Amino acid sequence: MPVVMIEAGNTVKIVRISGSEKVRQHLSELGFVLGEEITVVNNIRGNLILKVKDARIALDNDMARRIIVA
């Protein structure tokens, strides 16, 4: 399921990242790689603040929908 469906406070693992090569590369540079655990800090109408590798990253709804988690 896309990470936008996860409630704040939950930790999940990235299982897939969709989108073009450019989008996947950008997310990878931010720390969003397969197998990485991320925590949803805040979810406001699909716009997210995520904790990944001890950093907090804000993503808009469109970009966050590309991160598939389990």
C-alpha positions as CSV (number, residue, x, y, z in Angstrom):
1,M,0.0,0.0,0.0
2,P,1.2,3.6,-0.6
3,V,2.7,5.3,2.4
4,V,0.0,8.0,2.3
5,M,-2.4,5.4,3.7
6,I,-0.3,4.9,6.9
7,E,-1.3,6.8,10.0
8,A,1.1,9.0,11.9
9,G,3.3,7.2,14.4
10,N,3.6,4.0,12.5
11,T,6.8,2.5,11.2
12,V,6.8,0.5,8.0
13,K,9.3,-0.9,5.5
14,I,9.7,0.2,1.9
15,V,8.9,-2.7,-0.5
16,R,8.7,-0.9,-3.8
17,I,9.2,2.6,-5.4
18,S,7.3,3.4,-8.5
19,G,7.7,6.1,-11.1
20,S,10.3,7.1,-13.7
21,E,14.0,6.5,-13.2
22,K,14.5,10.2,-12.4
23,V,11.8,10.0,-9.6
24,R,13.3,6.8,-8.2
25,Q,16.8,8.3,-8.2
26,H,15.6,11.4,-6.4
27,L,13.8,9.4,-3.7
28,S,16.9,7.2,-3.3
29,E,19.1,10.2,-2.8
30,L,16.7,11.3,0.0
31,G,17.2,7.9,1.7
32,F,14.1,6.1,0.4
33,V,15.5,2.8,-0.7
34,L,14.1,-0.8,-0.7
35,G,14.1,-2.4,2.7
36,E,14.5,0.8,4.6
37,E,12.3,1.4,7.6
38,I,10.5,4.8,7.7
39,T,8.2,6.3,10.3
40,V,5.3,8.5,9.4
41,V,5.7,11.6,11.6
42,N,2.7,13.5,10.3
43,N,0.1,12.9,7.6
44,I,-2.1,15.8,6.6
45,R,-4.3,15.0,3.6
46,G,-1.6,12.8,2.1
47,N,1.2,15.4,2.5
48,L,3.7,13.6,4.7
49,I,6.6,14.2,7.0
50,L,8.6,11.0,7.1
51,K,11.5,10.0,9.3
52,V,14.1,8.1,7.4
53,K,17.7,7.4,8.5
54,D,17.5,9.9,11.4
55,A,16.3,12.7,9.1
56,R,12.8,14.2,8.6
57,I,11.7,14.6,5.0
58,A,8.5,16.3,3.8
59,L,6.9,14.9,0.7
60,D,3.8,16.0,-1.2
61,N,1.0,13.6,-1.9
62,D,2.1,12.9,-5.5
63,M,5.6,11.9,-4.5
64,A,4.6,10.0,-1.4
65,R,2.2,7.8,-3.4
66,R,5.2,6.4,-5.3
67,I,6.5,4.8,-2.1
68,I,4.9,1.4,-1.5
69,V,5.3,-0.1,2.0
70,A,4.4,-3.1,4.0
